[in-house]
């Protein structure tokens, strides 16, 4: 029996609508709902592992084996997603901060989709744009379900690529299309961000010169600043009823973590990090320094925070009573990225490509040599 699968290059992905944020937000919404119903699997026996990563040694060993460096990694992120998707898949990527010296993105990503029943490949696709879009759509879904009734003002912290997709995701779901204040350490980057993105959003974009000016008074705060230096958000900046979307590193006080509602993209995944590295707190902080939950995980590990009170966004979507109760409720939303996101959006873009007749059919075999 012959076996073919579809290859989708980045130009193919663009033709199939990979940059369609409205559809991507709906895809992530459906994914979180499916996860809330329990119809998903991720890696390891815990069924919630973020991914399997190659750990490069700190010091040179033999031959040309790479050594550890900034964002130096290879990772596989397998997932099964049920519901309307009913697909398996894996995001595979290599990453090196020095790639820019070679004219390459920091990370180079692909997604493979596989038939749930046979395991046969269905599609192999370029995934840099796919991954960026699903990353921004997630805070869009969180905004949809966690915002207060009159939310209208947004703060964008960090004027990089990730913030572009986060802005698009949030602008799809915020109820009142008001102002988005954009802050970056370099003011000219904030200005350029506003010029470049204004035509792509219904929000009015305004660059600001201080982070305080951006955050204070905002109903939705998106932190996607690059680098390992976290964004510190003092208690006095926190507005009643606001939501704080941490796609990048954001730090809150002990009182804030205790006082406000903490929601994760998937608490079980973050707990999996904690369980895996519980006996190595230094390594936990090192591995997850770039993850918004790192500081809180350390608090759970030391007993300063109660892990049993943590909740996932999918739980709220499946059971709205777990979410906002008053317009004064404050939410801290912490993400980590999941293979289910890549599989969901990858499946939807693949389906559109099939409908449009886009992509290149590749043959695995006409007949297996050893059957």
C-alpha angles and dihedrals in degrees: 000000000000119000124204134172135188123254116205118192121199091265088051091050090052091052089049092055105258089155094053099117096184091059092041092054089051090049091052090045090054090045094053090047090051090049090048087057089052096243098135142078132203130181132307129023088291087067089219107075115142093220147298113273133192109235111214116208120253092229131043116270121170138341115333097331107149121242127222118279141153107316089343106159152115117218141179119203110190123185144167117212122188130184114072090343102057094175140124124218149154134219111212124187148158122213136193126162088215092064090096088070087063095045093255132124115260089251129031111204139189132176125209119197120203135192109257095220103041102022089228118148114261102178142354114203144177105254112185092097092037091055094046092051096048089048091057094041092059095067086044090059091044089053091051093057103030106039122108121247097263100035110150111139123080133191119205112197112196123025097223136116095278091053089055092061092039090055091050092049094048093045089057094059110025107111100223117040101224133137131326114203111206123205130183132165085245109054094204089060090054090050092050091046090056093047093048097044104037094090091051099056138051090220121096107245119215125177115221131194101223134045090226091058090052098046104036110089095009120132095203121033119190117193114193101143114153126237134045096279104103125225108243114214111194119216092244091062093056113106121211109255096017127131123218114207111200109195088145130036112303128166127207129183124264087252092054093051089051099039103044135056112270114203126181131199084235118351091192090062093050090046088052089059089049095049093046095053102026093120093048107055093167090055091045091057092043095049095044100033088115093048121091093228098056097099094043092048089056089052091051090048092053094044094249091117130040111239092193090070095058118111138194128228091238089059090056093047090050092044113024091188087076091062136063116349101172137016088248095061113116121210130199108198115197123190137189106174124253137215088230088068093055092045093049098049091036090055093049094048090046091051091052090048090054091049091051096041092243125153140040122281112227125193122226090185142328088220126357111254091219111028 
